[in-house]
Amino acid sequence: MTYILYPKERQILEFISQFIQRNGYAPTLAEIAESIGVSALSTVHEHLSGLVRKGFINRKPGVDRSIEIIEEKFHIRPASVSVELPVLGFIAAGSPLEPHTDPNFYMSVLSEGFWVLKN
């Protein structure tokens, strides 16, 4: 199964990875919160729980600086990848109209680089 990270999760994962490479140990919740610009440690904890659930990191409960990145389970897709998304319809503003749909109409959207689990 492939998991896609939300922007804050990706930002946290990249910060943790760079922090570990630079210092040799994992950051604290406060250091992660400061790096992403939030003041509530509960927000960081929630994002870290999501990363654990998706398989990007491991944590040992009750142990400071115990975040481990599971590097063999993910890779970064390059930022230049575009994704073809179907356009499901156009809704006119104003009076209600039946939406126009074309099953063959796709829009190319340039994706931002993101982390995904390898299958």
Secondary structure, 3 states (H helix, E strand, C coil): CCCECCHHHHHHHHHHHHHHHHHCCCCCHHHHHHHHCCCCHHHHHHHHHHHHHHCCEECCCCCCCCCEECHHHEEECCCCCEEEEECCCECCCCCCCCCECCCCCEEEEECCCCEEECC
